[in-house]
Amino acid sequence: MKIYYKATYTYKIFSIFIHACESILVAIGNFVSYGIELLSGLKDKPTTFKEFMYQCYRFGVTSLPITLSIVGMTSIIVAMQVAGEMVKQGGGNYVGMLIAILMVREEAAIMAGFAIISMIGSSMASEIATMKVTEQIDAIKVLKVNPVHYLFTPRVLAGTFMMPLVVIISSLVGILGGALASNIVSGLSYKAYFDSVWFGLHMHDLRVCIMKSFAFGFVISLISCSWGMEAKDGAKGVGFATTKAVVWAFVAIVIVDLIFAATCFY
């Protein structure tokens, strides 16, 4: 009877669901344990300033072209869709406010996060995954060096401290792109646009944007490194770990964004 029961589709679907839940809980447990181990080792200065600066350059500078392109084009598209109609309805004085709030509160951080995950997060995951499957991590352990402290620390710190800078620059580019598109599409003057930005944007929005950026940078880099450390089974495992890192980082920053929206603007 047990054999027939296990052959049913109901049992198979239930087993898949249970396995998925177990995998999610195990992954979250790994993130938490790696994060705690990382933070506990900061007092021992496990990395060099040179390595930290290299990771900062990699995270903050090399990602800027694609990030600014995505955020800038997004703001232009939104302004093209909104500015003309708002000016027709007599709401031209609110266009700059709308674009600025959209960029600072949501769009710049989310789009920058997606761009950095795709470019830098995947690179971090594949790099550490390759080290894991080629037994370089084991060699580091033989030298009595903690691989989490040695590999995670410069990447996670660089991601945490560089993400706000990337988001601030992206927000500025988004606001400027909105001004250009609004002027071209609806003839809205730059003075009216930036006056609206000035009166509509508040320090609370900027503070939340910066705090959210710190959280995004920490989450992206920690998840990417964690999945890289869990890689196995050769080249196939490297690809699997990289894919998992990208997917989990996407989902994680959306959840973090929801938490910030619910606690800071609701």
C-alpha positions as CSV (number, residue, x, y, z in Angstrom):
1,M,0.0,0.0,0.0
2,K,2.9,2.3,0.8
3,I,4.4,1.7,-2.6
4,Y,1.2,2.7,-4.4
5,Y,0.8,5.8,-2.2
6,K,4.3,7.0,-3.0
7,A,3.5,6.6,-6.7
8,T,0.6,9.0,-6.7
9,Y,0.9,12.5,-8.0
10,T,-0.3,14.0,-4.8
11,Y,2.6,12.4,-2.9
12,K,5.1,13.5,-5.5
13,I,3.8,17.1,-5.4
14,F,3.8,17.1,-1.7
15,S,7.4,15.8,-1.6
16,I,8.5,18.5,-4.0
17,F,6.9,21.1,-1.8
18,I,8.6,19.8,1.3
19,H,11.9,19.5,-0.4
20,A,11.6,23.1,-1.6
21,C,10.8,24.3,1.9
22,E,13.7,22.5,3.4
23,S,16.1,23.9,0.7
24,I,14.8,27.5,1.5
25,L,15.3,27.0,5.2
26,V,18.8,25.5,4.7
27,A,19.8,28.4,2.4
28,I,18.6,31.0,4.9
29,G,20.4,29.2,7.7
30,N,23.6,29.3,5.6
31,F,23.3,33.1,5.0
32,V,22.8,33.7,8.7
33,S,25.7,31.5,9.8
34,Y,28.0,33.0,7.2
35,G,26.9,36.5,8.2
36,I,27.5,35.9,11.9
37,E,30.9,34.3,11.1
38,L,31.8,37.3,8.9
39,L,30.9,39.9,11.5
40,S,32.6,38.0,14.3
41,G,35.9,38.1,12.4
42,L,35.9,41.8,11.6
43,K,37.8,42.6,14.8
44,D,40.8,40.5,13.6
45,K,41.1,42.6,10.4
46,P,41.1,39.5,8.1
47,T,41.7,41.5,4.8
48,T,44.1,44.1,3.5
49,F,43.2,47.7,2.6
50,K,44.4,47.0,-1.0
51,E,42.0,44.1,-1.4
52,F,39.2,46.1,0.1
53,M,39.8,49.0,-2.3
54,Y,40.0,46.7,-5.3
55,Q,36.6,45.2,-4.4
56,C,35.3,48.8,-3.9
57,Y,36.5,49.7,-7.4
58,R,34.9,46.5,-8.8
59,F,31.6,47.0,-7.0
60,G,31.2,50.7,-7.4
61,V,33.1,51.9,-10.4
62,T,32.9,49.0,-13.0
63,S,29.1,48.7,-12.4
64,L,28.4,52.5,-12.9
65,P,28.0,52.5,-16.7
66,I,25.4,49.8,-16.9
67,T,23.6,51.1,-13.7
68,L,23.4,54.7,-14.9
69,S,22.2,53.5,-18.3
70,I,19.4,51.5,-16.9
71,V,18.3,54.1,-14.3
72,G,18.7,57.0,-16.8
73,M,16.6,55.3,-19.5
74,T,14.0,54.3,-17.0
75,S,13.5,57.9,-15.8
76,I,13.3,59.1,-19.4
77,I,10.7,56.5,-20.3
78,V,8.6,57.4,-17.2
79,A,8.9,61.1,-17.9
80,M,7.9,60.6,-21.5
81,Q,4.8,58.7,-20.5
82,V,3.8,61.1,-17.7
83,A,5.0,64.6,-18.4
84,G,2.9,65.3,-21.5
85,E,-0.4,64.2,-19.9
86,M,0.3,66.0,-16.6
87,V,1.1,69.3,-18.4
88,K,-2.2,68.9,-20.4
89,Q,-4.1,68.5,-17.2
90,G,-2.5,71.4,-15.5
91,G,-0.2,69.3,-13.3
92,G,3.1,70.3,-14.8
93,N,4.3,71.7,-11.5
94,Y,4.2,68.2,-10.1
95,V,6.2,66.3,-12.7
96,G,9.6,66.9,-11.1
97,M,8.3,65.9,-7.7
98,L,6.9,62.7,-9.1
99,I,10.0,61.7,-10.9
100,A,12.3,62.6,-8.0
101,I,10.2,60.6,-5.5
102,L,10.1,57.6,-7.8
103,M,13.8,57.7,-8.4
104,V,14.9,58.3,-4.8
105,R,12.4,56.1,-3.0
106,E,12.3,53.1,-5.3
107,E,13.6,53.1,-8.9
108,A,17.3,54.0,-8.5
109,A,17.9,51.6,-5.6
110,I,16.0,48.7,-7.2
111,M,17.4,49.2,-10.7
112,A,20.9,49.6,-9.4
113,G,20.5,46.5,-7.3
114,F,19.4,44.5,-10.3
115,A,22.3,45.7,-12.4
116,I,24.8,45.0,-9.7
117,I,23.4,41.6,-9.1
118,S,23.6,40.7,-12.7
119,M,27.1,42.0,-13.2
120,I,29.0,41.9,-9.9
121,G,27.0,39.5,-7.7
122,S,27.1,36.8,-10.4
123,S,30.9,37.4,-10.8
124,M,31.4,37.1,-7.0
125,A,29.5,33.8,-6.8
126,S,31.2,32.2,-9.8
127,E,34.6,33.3,-8.6
128,I,34.2,31.7,-5.1
129,A,32.4,28.7,-6.6
130,T,35.3,28.1,-8.9
131,M,37.7,28.2,-6.0
132,K,35.5,25.8,-4.1
133,V,35.2,23.1,-6.8
134,T,38.9,23.4,-7.7
135,E,39.8,22.9,-4.0
136,Q,41.4,26.3,-3.5
137,I,39.2,26.8,-0.5
138,D,40.6,23.6,1.0
139,A,44.1,24.9,0.4
140,I,43.2,28.1,2.3
141,K,42.0,26.1,5.2
142,V,45.2,24.0,5.2
143,L,47.1,27.3,5.7
144,K,44.9,27.9,8.8
145,V,43.1,30.8,7.2
146,N,39.4,31.2,7.6
147,P,38.0,31.3,4.0
148,V,34.9,33.2,5.1
149,H,36.9,35.9,6.8
150,Y,39.5,36.0,3.9
151,L,37.1,35.9,1.0
152,F,33.8,37.4,2.3
153,T,35.1,40.3,4.3
154,P,36.5,42.6,1.5
155,R,33.5,41.8,-0.9
156,V,30.8,42.3,1.7
157,L,32.3,45.4,3.1
158,A,32.9,46.9,-0.3
159,G,29.3,46.1,-1.4
160,T,27.9,47.6,1.8
161,F,29.8,50.8,1.6
162,M,29.8,51.4,-2.2
163,M,26.1,50.6,-2.9
164,P,24.9,54.0,-1.4
165,L,27.3,55.9,-3.6
166,V,26.1,54.1,-6.7
167,V,22.4,54.7,-5.7
168,I,23.0,58.4,-5.0
169,I,24.6,58.9,-8.4
170,S,21.9,56.9,-10.1
171,S,19.2,58.9,-8.4
172,L,20.8,62.1,-9.6
173,V,21.1,60.8,-13.2
174,G,17.5,59.7,-13.1
175,I,16.3,63.1,-12.0
176,L,18.3,64.8,-14.7
177,G,17.1,62.4,-17.3
178,G,13.5,63.1,-16.2
179,A,14.1,66.8,-16.6
180,L,15.5,66.4,-20.1
181,A,12.7,64.2,-21.3
182,S,10.0,66.4,-19.7
183,N,11.4,69.4,-21.4
184,I,11.5,67.7,-24.8
185,V,8.1,66.0,-24.6
186,S,6.0,68.6,-23.0
187,G,8.0,71.8,-23.1
188,L,8.1,72.0,-19.3
189,S,10.8,74.4,-18.2
190,Y,13.8,73.3,-16.3
191,K,13.0,75.8,-13.6
192,A,9.5,74.5,-13.0
193,Y,10.8,70.9,-13.0
194,F,13.6,71.5,-10.4
195,D,11.4,73.8,-8.2
196,S,9.0,70.8,-8.0
197,V,11.9,68.5,-7.1
198,W,13.0,70.9,-4.4
199,F,9.6,71.2,-2.8
200,G,8.6,67.6,-3.2
201,L,11.7,65.8,-2.0
202,H,12.4,65.6,1.7
203,M,15.3,64.5,3.9
204,H,13.3,61.5,5.1
205,D,13.3,60.2,1.5
206,L,17.1,60.6,1.3
207,R,17.7,58.9,4.6
208,V,15.6,55.9,3.8
209,C,17.3,55.7,0.4
210,I,20.7,55.6,1.9
211,M,19.8,53.1,4.6
212,K,18.1,50.9,2.0
213,S,21.3,51.0,-0.1
214,F,23.4,49.8,2.8
215,A,21.1,46.9,3.3
216,F,21.0,46.1,-0.5
217,G,24.8,46.1,-0.7
218,F,25.2,43.8,2.3
219,V,22.5,41.4,1.1
220,I,23.7,41.2,-2.5
221,S,27.3,40.6,-1.6
222,L,26.6,38.1,1.3
223,I,24.2,36.0,-0.7
224,S,26.5,35.9,-3.8
225,C,29.5,34.8,-1.7
226,S,27.4,32.3,0.3
227,W,26.1,30.5,-2.7
228,G,29.6,30.5,-4.2
229,M,30.9,28.8,-1.0
230,E,28.2,26.1,-1.3
231,A,29.2,25.1,-4.9
232,K,30.0,21.5,-5.7
233,D,30.1,19.0,-8.6
234,G,32.6,20.8,-10.9
235,A,31.7,23.2,-13.7
236,K,28.0,22.3,-13.4
237,G,28.0,23.3,-9.8
238,V,29.6,26.6,-10.6
239,G,26.8,27.4,-13.0
240,F,24.2,26.2,-10.5
241,A,25.6,28.3,-7.7
242,T,25.8,31.4,-9.8
243,T,22.2,31.0,-10.9
244,K,21.1,30.5,-7.4
245,A,23.0,33.6,-6.2
246,V,21.4,35.8,-8.8
247,V,17.8,34.5,-8.2
248,W,18.1,34.7,-4.4
249,A,19.7,38.2,-4.5
250,F,16.8,39.4,-6.7
251,V,14.2,38.1,-4.4
252,A,16.1,39.3,-1.3
253,I,16.3,42.9,-2.3
254,V,12.7,43.0,-3.2
255,I,11.8,41.6,0.2
256,V,14.1,44.2,1.9
257,D,12.6,46.9,-0.2
258,L,9.1,45.8,0.9
259,I,10.2,45.9,4.6
260,F,11.6,49.5,4.2
261,A,8.4,50.6,2.4
262,A,6.2,49.2,5.1
263,T,8.2,50.6,8.0
264,C,9.2,54.0,6.6
265,F,6.4,55.1,4.4
266,Y,3.3,53.3,5.5
